[in-house]
Amino acid sequence: MSDEMNAECSAMLAGISAYLDGDLDTTACEAIEQHCLNCPRCAAVVGGLRETIGLCREAGSAPLPDAVRQRAKASIERLLASENRNRP
């Protein structure tokens, strides 16, 4: 298969979110996996998205540094104080 995007690639990429979320049936998953074996471009897209999702999940579970937490708290307090001053 060539490196050019074709109708098969477009169809595969249309279902990529459901595939990565585990929402596709076995047949559809196998079709995507088979396509990626023969299409380096789509395989790279799937690999990149998997890596991005993994990094986002890791970042979501990491605790915020105390300095960041304090700045966020101060910002919220300023916004609330501003909101209270602007009330009629």
PDB file with SEQRES, HELIX, SHEET and CRYST1 records, atoms N, CA, C and O in Angstrom:
SEQRES   1 A   88  MET SER ASP GLU MET ASN ALA GLU CYS SER ALA MET LEU          
SEQRES   2 A   88  ALA GLY ILE SER ALA TYR LEU ASP GLY ASP LEU ASP THR          
SEQRES   3 A   88  THR ALA CYS GLU ALA ILE GLU GLN HIS CYS LEU ASN CYS          
SEQRES   4 A   88  PRO ARG CYS ALA ALA VAL VAL GLY GLY LEU ARG GLU THR          
SEQRES   5 A   88  ILE GLY LEU CYS ARG GLU ALA GLY SER ALA PRO LEU PRO          
SEQRES   6 A   88  ASP ALA VAL ARG GLN ARG ALA LYS ALA SER ILE GLU ARG          
SEQRES   7 A   88  LEU LEU ALA SER GLU ASN ARG ASN ARG PRO                      
HELIX    1 AA1 ALA A    7  ALA A   14  1                                   8    
HELIX    2 AA2 ILE A   16  ASP A   21  1                                   6    
HELIX    3 AA3 THR A   26  ASN A   38  1                                  13    
HELIX    4 AA4 PRO A   40  SER A   61  1                                  22    
HELIX    5 AA5 ASP A   66  ASN A   86  1                                  21    
CRYST1    1.000    1.000    1.000  90.00  90.00  90.00 P 1           1          
ATOM      1  N   MET A   1       0.848  -1.182   0.000  1.00  0.00           N  
ATOM      2  CA  MET A   1       0.000   0.000   0.000  1.00  0.00           C  
ATOM      3  C   MET A   1       0.888   1.238   0.000  1.00  0.00           C  
ATOM      4  O   MET A   1       1.957   1.226   0.611  1.00  0.00           O  
ATOM      5  N   SER A   2       0.477   2.283  -0.658  1.00  0.00           N  
ATOM      6  CA  SER A   2       1.281   3.496  -0.736  1.00  0.00           C  
ATOM      7  C   SER A   2       1.128   4.320   0.531  1.00  0.00           C  
ATOM      8  O   SER A   2       0.271   4.050   1.373  1.00  0.00           O  
ATOM      9  N   ASP A   3       1.987   5.343   0.646  1.00  0.00           N  
ATOM     10  CA  ASP A   3       1.913   6.237   1.799  1.00  0.00           C  
ATOM     11  C   ASP A   3       0.795   7.261   1.661  1.00  0.00           C  
ATOM     12  O   ASP A   3       0.546   8.024   2.594  1.00  0.00           O  
ATOM     13  N   GLU A   4       0.120   7.295   0.524  1.00  0.00           N  
ATOM     14  CA  GLU A   4      -0.938   8.274   0.321  1.00  0.00           C  
ATOM     15  C   GLU A   4      -2.195   7.865   1.057  1.00  0.00           C  
ATOM     16  O   GLU A   4      -2.501   6.679   1.184  1.00  0.00           O  
ATOM     17  N   MET A   5      -2.931   8.873   1.546  1.00  0.00           N  
ATOM     18  CA  MET A   5      -4.203   8.644   2.218  1.00  0.00           C  
ATOM     19  C   MET A   5      -5.222   8.234   1.156  1.00  0.00           C  
ATOM     20  O   MET A   5      -5.352   8.890   0.123  1.00  0.00           O  
ATOM     21  N   ASN A   6      -5.936   7.151   1.416  1.00  0.00           N  
ATOM     22  CA  ASN A   6      -6.958   6.707   0.480  1.00  0.00           C  
ATOM     23  C   ASN A   6      -8.267   6.496   1.226  1.00  0.00           C  
ATOM     24  O   ASN A   6      -8.359   6.798   2.416  1.00  0.00           O  
ATOM     25  N   ALA A   7      -9.278   5.983   0.538  1.00  0.00           N  
ATOM     26  CA  ALA A   7     -10.594   5.793   1.152  1.00  0.00           C  
ATOM     27  C   ALA A   7     -10.527   4.808   2.315  1.00  0.00           C  
ATOM     28  O   ALA A   7     -11.225   4.978   3.315  1.00  0.00           O  
ATOM     29  N   GLU A   8      -9.694   3.788   2.189  1.00  0.00           N  
ATOM     30  CA  GLU A   8      -9.558   2.814   3.273  1.00  0.00           C  
ATOM     31  C   GLU A   8      -8.962   3.483   4.519  1.00  0.00           C  
ATOM     32  O   GLU A   8      -9.401   3.236   5.643  1.00  0.00           O  
ATOM     33  N   CYS A   9      -7.963   4.325   4.295  1.00  0.00           N  
ATOM     34  CA  CYS A   9      -7.363   5.061   5.415  1.00  0.00           C  
ATOM     35  C   CYS A   9      -8.394   5.978   6.064  1.00  0.00           C  
ATOM     36  O   CYS A   9      -8.504   6.031   7.289  1.00  0.00           O  
ATOM     37  N   SER A  10      -9.137   6.687   5.250  1.00  0.00           N  
ATOM     38  CA  SER A  10     -10.143   7.601   5.778  1.00  0.00           C  
ATOM     39  C   SER A  10     -11.184   6.861   6.608  1.00  0.00           C  
ATOM     40  O   SER A  10     -11.577   7.325   7.678  1.00  0.00           O  
ATOM     41  N   ALA A  11     -11.627   5.714   6.114  1.00  0.00           N  
ATOM     42  CA  ALA A  11     -12.612   4.919   6.851  1.00  0.00           C  
ATOM     43  C   ALA A  11     -12.026   4.417   8.160  1.00  0.00           C  
ATOM     44  O   ALA A  11     -12.702   4.431   9.188  1.00  0.00           O  
ATOM     45  N   MET A  12     -10.783   3.977   8.133  1.00  0.00           N  
ATOM     46  CA  MET A  12     -10.128   3.487   9.337  1.00  0.00           C  
ATOM     47  C   MET A  12      -9.981   4.614  10.357  1.00  0.00           C  
ATOM     48  O   MET A  12     -10.271   4.420  11.537  1.00  0.00           O  
ATOM     49  N   LEU A  13      -9.542   5.763   9.923  1.00  0.00           N  
ATOM     50  CA  LEU A  13      -9.338   6.885  10.832  1.00  0.00           C  
ATOM     51  C   LEU A  13     -10.652   7.412  11.408  1.00  0.00           C  
ATOM     52  O   LEU A  13     -10.672   7.973  12.504  1.00  0.00           O  
ATOM     53  N   ALA A  14     -11.746   7.232  10.672  1.00  0.00           N  
ATOM     54  CA  ALA A  14     -13.048   7.671  11.182  1.00  0.00           C  
ATOM     55  C   ALA A  14     -13.438   6.885  12.432  1.00  0.00           C  
ATOM     56  O   ALA A  14     -14.162   7.401  13.284  1.00  0.00           O  
ATOM     57  N   GLY A  15     -12.971   5.651  12.549  1.00  0.00           N  
ATOM     58  CA  GLY A  15     -13.305   4.835  13.710  1.00  0.00           C  
ATOM     59  C   GLY A  15     -12.207   4.744  14.745  1.00  0.00           C  
ATOM     60  O   GLY A  15     -12.300   3.944  15.677  1.00  0.00           O  
ATOM     61  N   ILE A  16     -11.169   5.547  14.601  1.00  0.00           N  
ATOM     62  CA  ILE A  16     -10.004   5.409  15.465  1.00  0.00           C  
ATOM     63  C   ILE A  16     -10.312   5.722  16.928  1.00  0.00           C  
ATOM     64  O   ILE A  16      -9.775   5.069  17.822  1.00  0.00           O  
ATOM     65  N   SER A  17     -11.160   6.699  17.181  1.00  0.00           N  
ATOM     66  CA  SER A  17     -11.496   7.044  18.561  1.00  0.00           C  
ATOM     67  C   SER A  17     -12.195   5.882  19.256  1.00  0.00           C  
ATOM     68  O   SER A  17     -11.849   5.519  20.381  1.00  0.00           O  
ATOM     69  N   ALA A  18     -13.176   5.305  18.581  1.00  0.00           N  
ATOM     70  CA  ALA A  18     -13.897   4.158  19.154  1.00  0.00           C  
ATOM     71  C   ALA A  18     -12.950   2.972  19.346  1.00  0.00           C  
ATOM     72  O   ALA A  18     -13.064   2.231  20.323  1.00  0.00           O  
ATOM     73  N   TYR A  19     -12.024   2.799  18.418  1.00  0.00           N  
ATOM     74  CA  TYR A  19     -11.038   1.722  18.524  1.00  0.00           C  
ATOM     75  C   TYR A  19     -10.169   1.904  19.765  1.00  0.00           C  
ATOM     76  O   TYR A  19      -9.996   0.971  20.548  1.00  0.00           O  
ATOM     77  N   LEU A  20      -9.629   3.094  19.939  1.00  0.00           N  
ATOM     78  CA  LEU A  20      -8.752   3.358  21.073  1.00  0.00           C  
ATOM     79  C   LEU A  20      -9.501   3.327  22.405  1.00  0.00           C  
ATOM     80  O   LEU A  20      -8.914   3.033  23.446  1.00  0.00           O  
ATOM     81  N   ASP A  21     -10.794   3.630  22.366  1.00  0.00           N  
ATOM     82  CA  ASP A  21     -11.618   3.574  23.577  1.00  0.00           C  
ATOM     83  C   ASP A  21     -12.100   2.168  23.891  1.00  0.00           C  
ATOM     84  O   ASP A  21     -12.685   1.933  24.948  1.00  0.00           O  
ATOM     85  N   GLY A  22     -11.858   1.219  22.970  1.00  0.00           N  
ATOM     86  CA  GLY A  22     -12.302  -0.153  23.174  1.00  0.00           C  
ATOM     87  C   GLY A  22     -13.774  -0.346  22.913  1.00  0.00           C  
ATOM     88  O   GLY A  22     -14.382  -1.276  23.442  1.00  0.00           O  
ATOM     89  N   ASP A  23     -14.365   0.530  22.093  1.00  0.00           N  
ATOM     90  CA  ASP A  23     -15.798   0.491  21.827  1.00  0.00           C  
ATOM     91  C   ASP A  23     -16.181  -0.242  20.547  1.00  0.00           C  
ATOM     92  O   ASP A  23     -17.363  -0.299  20.209  1.00  0.00           O  
ATOM     93  N   LEU A  24     -15.212  -0.805  19.829  1.00  0.00           N  
ATOM     94  CA  LEU A  24     -15.511  -1.514  18.586  1.00  0.00           C  
ATOM     95  C   LEU A  24     -15.561  -3.016  18.827  1.00  0.00           C  
ATOM     96  O   LEU A  24     -14.937  -3.537  19.751  1.00  0.00           O  
ATOM     97  N   ASP A  25     -16.313  -3.693  17.979  1.00  0.00           N  
ATOM     98  CA  ASP A  25     -16.342  -5.155  18.084  1.00  0.00           C  
ATOM     99  C   ASP A  25     -15.031  -5.736  17.566  1.00  0.00           C  
ATOM    100  O   ASP A  25     -14.226  -5.035  16.952  1.00  0.00           O  
ATOM    101  N   THR A  26     -14.830  -7.010  17.818  1.00  0.00           N  
ATOM    102  CA  THR A  26     -13.582  -7.687  17.471  1.00  0.00           C  
ATOM    103  C   THR A  26     -13.264  -7.593  15.983  1.00  0.00           C  
ATOM    104  O   THR A  26     -12.114  -7.375  15.604  1.00  0.00           O  
ATOM    105  N   THR A  27     -14.272  -7.756  15.147  1.00  0.00           N  
ATOM    106  CA  THR A  27     -14.055  -7.717  13.700  1.00  0.00           C  
ATOM    107  C   THR A  27     -13.535  -6.354  13.264  1.00  0.00           C  
ATOM    108  O   THR A  27     -12.603  -6.268  12.464  1.00  0.00           O  
ATOM    109  N   ALA A  28     -14.136  -5.287  13.787  1.00  0.00           N  
ATOM    110  CA  ALA A  28     -13.701  -3.936  13.419  1.00  0.00           C  
ATOM    111  C   ALA A  28     -12.290  -3.666  13.939  1.00  0.00           C  
ATOM    112  O   ALA A  28     -11.483  -3.043  13.248  1.00  0.00           O  
ATOM    113  N   CYS A  29     -11.993  -4.127  15.139  1.00  0.00           N  
ATOM    114  CA  CYS A  29     -10.643  -3.944  15.698  1.00  0.00           C  
ATOM    115  C   CYS A  29      -9.606  -4.675  14.852  1.00  0.00           C  
ATOM    116  O   CYS A  29      -8.540  -4.133  14.557  1.00  0.00           O  
ATOM    117  N   GLU A  30      -9.920  -5.888  14.472  1.00  0.00           N  
ATOM    118  CA  GLU A  30      -8.995  -6.660  13.645  1.00  0.00           C  
ATOM    119  C   GLU A  30      -8.773  -5.999  12.297  1.00  0.00           C  
ATOM    120  O   GLU A  30      -7.663  -6.030  11.765  1.00  0.00           O  
ATOM    121  N   ALA A  31      -9.820  -5.398  11.740  1.00  0.00           N  
ATOM    122  CA  ALA A  31      -9.681  -4.710  10.446  1.00  0.00           C  
ATOM    123  C   ALA A  31      -8.737  -3.518  10.577  1.00  0.00           C  
ATOM    124  O   ALA A  31      -7.896  -3.294   9.707  1.00  0.00           O  
ATOM    125  N   ILE A  32      -8.870  -2.761  11.648  1.00  0.00           N  
ATOM    126  CA  ILE A  32      -7.988  -1.611  11.870  1.00  0.00           C  
ATOM    127  C   ILE A  32      -6.559  -2.088  12.078  1.00  0.00           C  
ATOM    128  O   ILE A  32      -5.625  -1.528  11.503  1.00  0.00           O  
ATOM    129  N   GLU A  33      -6.383  -3.116  12.894  1.00  0.00           N  
ATOM    130  CA  GLU A  33      -5.040  -3.631  13.160  1.00  0.00           C  
ATOM    131  C   GLU A  33      -4.391  -4.171  11.888  1.00  0.00           C  
ATOM    132  O   GLU A  33      -3.201  -3.957  11.659  1.00  0.00           O  
ATOM    133  N   GLN A  34      -5.164  -4.867  11.064  1.00  0.00           N  
ATOM    134  CA  GLN A  34      -4.633  -5.389   9.802  1.00  0.00           C  
ATOM    135  C   GLN A  34      -4.255  -4.243   8.872  1.00  0.00           C  
ATOM    136  O   GLN A  34      -3.212  -4.281   8.220  1.00  0.00           O  
ATOM    137  N   HIS A  35      -5.105  -3.229   8.814  1.00  0.00           N  
ATOM    138  CA  HIS A  35      -4.815  -2.069   7.973  1.00  0.00           C  
ATOM    139  C   HIS A  35      -3.499  -1.419   8.418  1.00  0.00           C  
ATOM    140  O   HIS A  35      -2.671  -1.048   7.586  1.00  0.00           O  
ATOM    141  N   CYS A  36      -3.316  -1.284   9.731  1.00  0.00           N  
ATOM    142  CA  CYS A  36      -2.112  -0.633  10.247  1.00  0.00           C  
ATOM    143  C   CYS A  36      -0.850  -1.446   9.979  1.00  0.00           C  
ATOM    144  O   CYS A  36       0.241  -0.883   9.884  1.00  0.00           O  
ATOM    145  N   LEU A  37      -0.988  -2.747   9.859  1.00  0.00           N  
ATOM    146  CA  LEU A  37       0.171  -3.574   9.514  1.00  0.00           C  
ATOM    147  C   LEU A  37       0.689  -3.255   8.113  1.00  0.00           C  
ATOM    148  O   LEU A  37       1.878  -3.403   7.830  1.00  0.00           O  
ATOM    149  N   ASN A  38      -0.222  -2.814   7.240  1.00  0.00           N  
ATOM    150  CA  ASN A  38       0.125  -2.547   5.843  1.00  0.00           C  
ATOM    151  C   ASN A  38       0.223  -1.065   5.499  1.00  0.00           C  
ATOM    152  O   ASN A  38       0.568  -0.705   4.374  1.00  0.00           O  
ATOM    153  N   CYS A  39      -0.079  -0.216   6.462  1.00  0.00           N  
ATOM    154  CA  CYS A  39      -0.097   1.230   6.187  1.00  0.00           C  
ATOM    155  C   CYS A  39       0.688   1.965   7.279  1.00  0.00           C  
ATOM    156  O   CYS A  39       0.160   2.212   8.363  1.00  0.00           O  
ATOM    157  N   PRO A  40       1.935   2.311   6.999  1.00  0.00           N  
ATOM    158  CA  PRO A  40       2.764   2.986   8.009  1.00  0.00           C  
ATOM    159  C   PRO A  40       2.188   4.316   8.485  1.00  0.00           C  
ATOM    160  O   PRO A  40       2.342   4.680   9.650  1.00  0.00           O  
ATOM    161  N   ARG A  41       1.534   5.030   7.596  1.00  0.00           N  
ATOM    162  CA  ARG A  41       0.965   6.325   7.980  1.00  0.00           C  
ATOM    163  C   ARG A  41      -0.118   6.150   9.041  1.00  0.00           C  
ATOM    164  O   ARG A  41      -0.114   6.850  10.053  1.00  0.00           O  
ATOM    165  N   CYS A  42      -1.040   5.225   8.814  1.00  0.00           N  
ATOM    166  CA  CYS A  42      -2.113   5.005   9.790  1.00  0.00           C  
ATOM    167  C   CYS A  42      -1.567   4.385  11.066  1.00  0.00           C  
ATOM    168  O   CYS A  42      -2.033   4.704  12.160  1.00  0.00           O  
ATOM    169  N   ALA A  43      -0.581   3.501  10.935  1.00  0.00           N  
ATOM    170  CA  ALA A  43       0.046   2.908  12.115  1.00  0.00           C  
ATOM    171  C   ALA A  43       0.682   4.002  12.976  1.00  0.00           C  
ATOM    172  O   ALA A  43       0.616   3.943  14.204  1.00  0.00           O  
ATOM    173  N   ALA A  44       1.291   4.988  12.341  1.00  0.00           N  
ATOM    174  CA  ALA A  44       1.898   6.097  13.076  1.00  0.00           C  
ATOM    175  C   ALA A  44       0.841   6.932  13.786  1.00  0.00           C  
ATOM    176  O   ALA A  44       1.048   7.373  14.917  1.00  0.00           O  
ATOM    177  N   VAL A  45      -0.287   7.149  13.124  1.00  0.00           N  
ATOM    178  CA  VAL A  45      -1.382   7.908  13.746  1.00  0.00           C  
ATOM    179  C   VAL A  45      -1.884   7.167  14.986  1.00  0.00           C  
ATOM    180  O   VAL A  45      -2.021   7.760  16.056  1.00  0.00           O  
ATOM    181  N   VAL A  46      -2.156   5.876  14.838  1.00  0.00           N  
ATOM    182  CA  VAL A  46      -2.650   5.077  15.959  1.00  0.00           C  
ATOM    183  C   VAL A  46      -1.624   5.062  17.092  1.00  0.00           C  
ATOM    184  O   VAL A  46      -1.980   5.248  18.255  1.00  0.00           O  
ATOM    185  N   GLY A  47      -0.364   4.845  16.758  1.00  0.00           N  
ATOM    186  CA  GLY A  47       0.684   4.837  17.778  1.00  0.00           C  
ATOM    187  C   GLY A  47       0.815   6.165  18.492  1.00  0.00           C  
ATOM    188  O   GLY A  47       0.959   6.210  19.714  1.00  0.00           O  
ATOM    189  N   GLY A  48       0.766   7.238  17.736  1.00  0.00           N  
ATOM    190  CA  GLY A  48       0.858   8.574  18.329  1.00  0.00           C  
ATOM    191  C   GLY A  48      -0.310   8.880  19.246  1.00  0.00           C  
ATOM    192  O   GLY A  48      -0.132   9.445  20.325  1.00  0.00           O  
ATOM    193  N   LEU A  49      -1.500   8.508  18.815  1.00  0.00           N  
ATOM    194  CA  LEU A  49      -2.679   8.745  19.660  1.00  0.00           C  
ATOM    195  C   LEU A  49      -2.636   7.904  20.923  1.00  0.00           C  
ATOM    196  O   LEU A  49      -2.989   8.380  22.002  1.00  0.00           O  
ATOM    197  N   ARG A  50      -2.204   6.649  20.793  1.00  0.00           N  
ATOM    198  CA  ARG A  50      -2.062   5.792  21.990  1.00  0.00           C  
ATOM    199  C   ARG A  50      -1.092   6.421  22.992  1.00  0.00           C  
ATOM    200  O   ARG A  50      -1.357   6.461  24.194  1.00  0.00           O  
ATOM    201  N   GLU A  51       0.020   6.904  22.479  1.00  0.00           N  
ATOM    202  CA  GLU A  51       1.020   7.525  23.350  1.00  0.00           C  
ATOM    203  C   GLU A  51       0.461   8.783  24.008  1.00  0.00           C  
ATOM    204  O   GLU A  51       0.669   9.005  25.201  1.00  0.00           O  
ATOM    205  N   THR A  52      -0.238   9.595  23.243  1.00  0.00           N  
ATOM    206  CA  THR A  52      -0.833  10.824  23.774  1.00  0.00           C  
ATOM    207  C   THR A  52      -1.844  10.504  24.864  1.00  0.00           C  
ATOM    208  O   THR A  52      -1.847  11.139  25.919  1.00  0.00           O  
ATOM    209  N   ILE A  53      -2.696   9.526  24.613  1.00  0.00           N  
ATOM    210  CA  ILE A  53      -3.694   9.130  25.614  1.00  0.00           C  
ATOM    211  C   ILE A  53      -3.003   8.651  26.883  1.00  0.00           C  
ATOM    212  O   ILE A  53      -3.413   9.006  27.988  1.00  0.00           O  
ATOM    213  N   GLY A  54      -1.962   7.853  26.728  1.00  0.00           N  
ATOM    214  CA  GLY A  54      -1.217   7.375  27.887  1.00  0.00           C  
ATOM    215  C   GLY A  54      -0.600   8.507  28.687  1.00  0.00           C  
ATOM    216  O   GLY A  54      -0.656   8.506  29.917  1.00  0.00           O  
ATOM    217  N   LEU A  55      -0.012   9.470  27.994  1.00  0.00           N  
ATOM    218  CA  LEU A  55       0.587  10.616  28.677  1.00  0.00           C  
ATOM    219  C   LEU A  55      -0.458  11.446  29.402  1.00  0.00           C  
ATOM    220  O   LEU A  55      -0.216  11.927  30.509  1.00  0.00           O  
ATOM    221  N   CYS A  56      -1.616  11.613  28.783  1.00  0.00           N  
ATOM    222  CA  CYS A  56      -2.702  12.369  29.431  1.00  0.00           C  
ATOM    223  C   CYS A  56      -3.189  11.651  30.680  1.00  0.00           C  
ATOM    224  O   CYS A  56      -3.456  12.287  31.700  1.00  0.00           O  
ATOM    225  N   ARG A  57      -3.304  10.351  30.606  1.00  0.00           N  
ATOM    226  CA  ARG A  57      -3.744   9.587  31.777  1.00  0.00           C  
ATOM    227  C   ARG A  57      -2.720   9.701  32.906  1.00  0.00           C  
ATOM    228  O   ARG A  57      -3.087   9.860  34.070  1.00  0.00           O  
ATOM    229  N   GLU A  58      -1.439   9.619  32.557  1.00  0.00           N  
ATOM    230  CA  GLU A  58      -0.388   9.760  33.568  1.00  0.00           C  
ATOM    231  C   GLU A  58      -0.417  11.152  34.200  1.00  0.00           C  
ATOM    232  O   GLU A  58      -0.298  11.290  35.418  1.00  0.00           O  
ATOM    233  N   ALA A  59      -0.573  12.162  33.381  1.00  0.00           N  
ATOM    234  CA  ALA A  59      -0.581  13.533  33.884  1.00  0.00           C  
ATOM    235  C   ALA A  59      -1.785  13.770  34.785  1.00  0.00           C  
ATOM    236  O   ALA A  59      -1.696  14.505  35.768  1.00  0.00           O  
ATOM    237  N   GLY A  60      -2.902  13.151  34.450  1.00  0.00           N  
ATOM    238  CA  GLY A  60      -4.114  13.319  35.247  1.00  0.00           C  
ATOM    239  C   GLY A  60      -4.013  12.703  36.621  1.00  0.00           C  
ATOM    240  O   GLY A  60      -4.740  13.105  37.530  1.00  0.00           O  
ATOM    241  N   SER A  61      -3.130  11.736  36.798  1.00  0.00           N  
ATOM    242  CA  SER A  61      -3.009  11.084  38.094  1.00  0.00           C  
ATOM    243  C   SER A  61      -1.866  11.657  38.931  1.00  0.00           C  
ATOM    244  O   SER A  61      -1.733  11.325  40.109  1.00  0.00           O  
ATOM    245  N   ALA A  62      -1.059  12.499  38.341  1.00  0.00           N  
ATOM    246  CA  ALA A  62       0.070  13.092  39.074  1.00  0.00           C  
ATOM    247  C   ALA A  62      -0.436  14.239  39.948  1.00  0.00           C  
ATOM    248  O   ALA A  62      -1.242  15.052  39.496  1.00  0.00           O  
ATOM    249  N   PRO A  63       0.028  14.309  41.188  1.00  0.00           N  
ATOM    250  CA  PRO A  63      -0.395  15.411  42.050  1.00  0.00           C  
ATOM    251  C   PRO A  63       0.207  16.728  41.575  1.00  0.00           C  
ATOM    252  O   PRO A  63       1.321  16.762  41.053  1.00  0.00           O  
ATOM    253  N   LEU A  64      -0.533  17.796  41.761  1.00  0.00           N  
ATOM    254  CA  LEU A  64      -0.022  19.119  41.404  1.00  0.00           C  
ATOM    255  C   LEU A  64       1.037  19.540  42.409  1.00  0.00           C  
ATOM    256  O   LEU A  64       0.895  19.279  43.603  1.00  0.00           O  
ATOM    257  N   PRO A  65       2.087  20.181  41.944  1.00  0.00           N  
ATOM    258  CA  PRO A  65       3.069  20.726  42.892  1.00  0.00           C  
ATOM    259  C   PRO A  65       2.389  21.757  43.794  1.00  0.00           C  
ATOM    260  O   PRO A  65       1.440  22.427  43.387  1.00  0.00           O  
ATOM    261  N   ASP A  66       2.882  21.870  45.004  1.00  0.00           N  
ATOM    262  CA  ASP A  66       2.265  22.763  45.986  1.00  0.00           C  
ATOM    263  C   ASP A  66       2.211  24.203  45.487  1.00  0.00           C  
ATOM    264  O   ASP A  66       1.221  24.897  45.720  1.00  0.00           O  
ATOM    265  N   ALA A  67       3.253  24.660  44.807  1.00  0.00           N  
ATOM    266  CA  ALA A  67       3.275  26.042  44.305  1.00  0.00           C  
ATOM    267  C   ALA A  67       2.154  26.273  43.285  1.00  0.00           C  
ATOM    268  O   ALA A  67       1.527  27.333  43.277  1.00  0.00           O  
ATOM    269  N   VAL A  68       1.907  25.291  42.437  1.00  0.00           N  
ATOM    270  CA  VAL A  68       0.837  25.411  41.442  1.00  0.00           C  
ATOM    271  C   VAL A  68      -0.514  25.429  42.139  1.00  0.00           C  
ATOM    272  O   VAL A  68      -1.387  26.227  41.797  1.00  0.00           O  
ATOM    273  N   ARG A  69      -0.682  24.558  43.107  1.00  0.00           N  
ATOM    274  CA  ARG A  69      -1.937  24.496  43.853  1.00  0.00           C  
ATOM    275  C   ARG A  69      -2.204  25.835  44.562  1.00  0.00           C  
ATOM    276  O   ARG A  69      -3.336  26.319  44.563  1.00  0.00           O  
ATOM    277  N   GLN A  70      -1.176  26.424  45.157  1.00  0.00           N  
ATOM    278  CA  GLN A  70      -1.336  27.706  45.859  1.00  0.00           C  
ATOM    279  C   GLN A  70      -1.694  28.828  44.891  1.00  0.00           C  
ATOM    280  O   GLN A  70      -2.538  29.668  45.203  1.00  0.00           O  
ATOM    281  N   ARG A  71      -1.054  28.851  43.711  1.00  0.00           N  
ATOM    282  CA  ARG A  71      -1.388  29.882  42.712  1.00  0.00           C  
ATOM    283  C   ARG A  71      -2.815  29.724  42.224  1.00  0.00           C  
ATOM    284  O   ARG A  71      -3.522  30.716  42.045  1.00  0.00           O  
ATOM    285  N   ALA A  72      -3.246  28.492  42.006  1.00  0.00           N  
ATOM    286  CA  ALA A  72      -4.611  28.247  41.553  1.00  0.00           C  
ATOM    287  C   ALA A  72      -5.611  28.688  42.614  1.00  0.00           C  
ATOM    288  O   ALA A  72      -6.625  29.312  42.299  1.00  0.00           O  
ATOM    289  N   LYS A  73      -5.325  28.364  43.872  1.00  0.00           N  
ATOM    290  CA  LYS A  73      -6.221  28.753  44.961  1.00  0.00           C  
ATOM    291  C   LYS A  73      -6.313  30.275  45.062  1.00  0.00           C  
ATOM    292  O   LYS A  73      -7.401  30.822  45.242  1.00  0.00           O  
ATOM    293  N   ALA A  74      -5.174  30.956  44.946  1.00  0.00           N  
ATOM    294  CA  ALA A  74      -5.161  32.422  45.011  1.00  0.00           C  
ATOM    295  C   ALA A  74      -5.945  33.020  43.845  1.00  0.00           C  
ATOM    296  O   ALA A  74      -6.661  34.005  44.025  1.00  0.00           O  
ATOM    297  N   SER A  75      -5.821  32.444  42.666  1.00  0.00           N  
ATOM    298  CA  SER A  75      -6.559  32.938  41.496  1.00  0.00           C  
ATOM    299  C   SER A  75      -8.063  32.778  41.696  1.00  0.00           C  
ATOM    300  O   SER A  75      -8.840  33.676  41.372  1.00  0.00           O  
ATOM    301  N   ILE A  76      -8.458  31.644  42.224  1.00  0.00           N  
ATOM    302  CA  ILE A  76      -9.890  31.407  42.480  1.00  0.00           C  
ATOM    303  C   ILE A  76     -10.407  32.389  43.517  1.00  0.00           C  
ATOM    304  O   ILE A  76     -11.497  32.942  43.368  1.00  0.00           O  
ATOM    305  N   GLU A  77      -9.628  32.606  44.566  1.00  0.00           N  
ATOM    306  CA  GLU A  77     -10.045  33.558  45.605  1.00  0.00           C  
ATOM    307  C   GLU A  77     -10.191  34.965  45.029  1.00  0.00           C  
ATOM    308  O   GLU A  77     -11.130  35.678  45.384  1.00  0.00           O  
ATOM    309  N   ARG A  78      -9.275  35.378  44.143  1.00  0.00           N  
ATOM    310  CA  ARG A  78      -9.381  36.705  43.503  1.00  0.00           C  
ATOM    311  C   ARG A  78     -10.621  36.789  42.633  1.00  0.00           C  
ATOM    312  O   ARG A  78     -11.322  37.800  42.652  1.00  0.00           O  
ATOM    313  N   LEU A  79     -10.904  35.736  41.867  1.00  0.00           N  
ATOM    314  CA  LEU A  79     -12.095  35.732  41.020  1.00  0.00           C  
ATOM    315  C   LEU A  79     -13.364  35.811  41.851  1.00  0.00           C  
ATOM    316  O   LEU A  79     -14.286  36.547  41.502  1.00  0.00           O  
ATOM    317  N   LEU A  80     -13.423  35.074  42.932  1.00  0.00           N  
ATOM    318  CA  LEU A  80     -14.602  35.111  43.801  1.00  0.00           C  
ATOM    319  C   LEU A  80     -14.762  36.478  44.454  1.00  0.00           C  
ATOM    320  O   LEU A  80     -15.876  36.991  44.556  1.00  0.00           O  
ATOM    321  N   ALA A  81     -13.656  37.068  44.894  1.00  0.00           N  
ATOM    322  CA  ALA A  81     -13.721  38.397  45.497  1.00  0.00           C  
ATOM    323  C   ALA A  81     -14.189  39.426  44.478  1.00  0.00           C  
ATOM    324  O   ALA A  81     -14.987  40.308  44.797  1.00  0.00           O  
ATOM    325  N   SER A  82     -13.694  39.312  43.263  1.00  0.00           N  
ATOM    326  CA  SER A  82     -14.100  40.235  42.188  1.00  0.00           C  
ATOM    327  C   SER A  82     -15.586  40.071  41.889  1.00  0.00           C  
ATOM    328  O   SER A  82     -16.296  41.056  41.687  1.00  0.00           O  
ATOM    329  N   GLU A  83     -16.041  38.859  41.862  1.00  0.00           N  
ATOM    330  CA  GLU A  83     -17.458  38.566  41.590  1.00  0.00           C  
ATOM    331  C   GLU A  83     -18.328  39.164  42.696  1.00  0.00           C  
ATOM    332  O   GLU A  83     -19.378  39.741  42.415  1.00  0.00           O  
ATOM    333  N   ASN A  84     -17.903  39.030  43.929  1.00  0.00           N  
ATOM    334  CA  ASN A  84     -18.670  39.570  45.058  1.00  0.00           C  
ATOM    335  C   ASN A  84     -18.725  41.095  45.011  1.00  0.00           C  
ATOM    336  O   ASN A  84     -19.744  41.686  45.367  1.00  0.00           O  
ATOM    337  N   ARG A  85     -17.630  41.747  44.571  1.00  0.00           N  
ATOM    338  CA  ARG A  85     -17.623  43.207  44.472  1.00  0.00           C  
ATOM    339  C   ARG A  85     -18.523  43.695  43.358  1.00  0.00           C  
ATOM    340  O   ARG A  85     -19.055  44.801  43.449  1.00  0.00           O  
ATOM    341  N   ASN A  86     -18.710  42.915  42.317  1.00  0.00           N  
ATOM    342  CA  ASN A  86     -19.498  43.332  41.154  1.00  0.00           C  
ATOM    343  C   ASN A  86     -20.983  43.026  41.291  1.00  0.00           C  
ATOM    344  O   ASN A  86     -21.769  43.378  40.412  1.00  0.00           O  
ATOM    345  N   ARG A  87     -21.372  42.380  42.372  1.00  0.00           N  
ATOM    346  CA  ARG A  87     -22.810  42.085  42.572  1.00  0.00           C  
ATOM    347  C   ARG A  87     -23.538  43.336  43.019  1.00  0.00           C  
ATOM    348  O   ARG A  87     -23.002  44.148  43.772  1.00  0.00           O  
ATOM    349  N   PRO A  88     -24.768  43.481  42.547  1.00  0.00           N  
ATOM    350  CA  PRO A  88     -25.552  44.672  42.943  1.00  0.00           C  
ATOM    351  C   PRO A  88     -25.976  44.660  44.395  1.00  0.00           C  
ATOM    352  O   PRO A  88     -26.635  45.593  44.853  1.00  0.00           O  
TER     353      PRO A  88                                                      
END                                                                             
